[in-house]
Amino acid sequence: MVHVAEKSPEILRSLAIKRRNAWTALATGGLLAVYAGRTYGLGAPRGVGILFGFLAGLLYANLFEYLLHRYPLHSGSGFLAGRHALHHDSEGTPEEARYVNFAKSPWVVVLLFAANALPVFALEQLLHPGLAPGIIAAFTLYYILYEEIHWRMHLGGWLPGWLQAARRHHLLHHGGFEGRYNVFLPLCDWIFQRHHWKDNAAHH
């Protein structure tokens, strides 16, 4: 594992990309959440939609991460799958920091948020639940945590004790174990794959 303390040019570059992506996510998600609040409201009564929207947004972000990681990144054969293969192949090498970020361009982060805002806004147009601001706020927080924690898992950054199990879970994914597509909150992994893990354990 490459340690942050070494401060190689690749690590410094990756660190700068991570910070830029986080600021881009915060700005884009913030603008979208404000727009959603002004356009669709905060849910009644007394803005309760913020709370329920935030919870729904965490679930949505976790599901989106799972589906993106499981299918386009691991079951596909296009550009995204190729880039993700470089991330796996570079683990533990001096090239690891080059492929650990979600995206190199902040415009990819903007596109990610715009694409995920579309179904949220469509839901508001159809049902008017007032959940959109909370959903987008949660998606923003989830993205920032995802990239920060994933970066630290791979490049030796400090993580609190309660995230060590998540680190082990993710590194099993890199160790060739099937599944484990959620990085730091393996909720969808547990929902969709726990029976498969139990079956494998029973045969060993």
Stockholm file with secondary structure:
# STOCKHOLM 1.0

chainA/1-204         MVHVAEKSPEILRSLAIKRRNAWTALATGGLLAVYAGRTYGLGAPRGVGILFGFLAGLLYANLFEYLLHRYPLHSGSGFLAGRHALHHDSEGTPEEARYVNFAKSPWVVVLLFAANALPVFALEQLLHPGLAPGIIAAFTLYYILYEEIHWRMHLGGWLPGWLQAARRHHLLHHGGFEGRYNVFLPLCDWIFQRHHWKDNAAHH
#=GR chainA/1-204 SS CCCGGGCCHHHHHHHHHHHHHHHHHHHHHHHHHHHHHHHHCSCTTTTHHHHHHHHHHHHHHHHHHHHHHHTTTTTCCSHHHHHHHHHHHTTTSTTGGGGCSSCSSHHHHHHHHHHHHHHHHHHHHHHCCSCHHHHHHHHHHHHHHHHHHHHHHHHTCCCCGGGHHHHHHHHHHHTTCSCCCCSSCCHHHHHHHHHHHHHHHHTC
#=GC SS_cons         CCCGGGCCHHHHHHHHHHHHHHHHHHHHHHHHHHHHHHHHCSCTTTTHHHHHHHHHHHHHHHHHHHHHHHTTTTTCCSHHHHHHHHHHHTTTSTTGGGGCSSCSSHHHHHHHHHHHHHHHHHHHHHHCCSCHHHHHHHHHHHHHHHHHHHHHHHHTCCCCGGGHHHHHHHHHHHTTCSCCCCSSCCHHHHHHHHHHHHHHHHTC
//
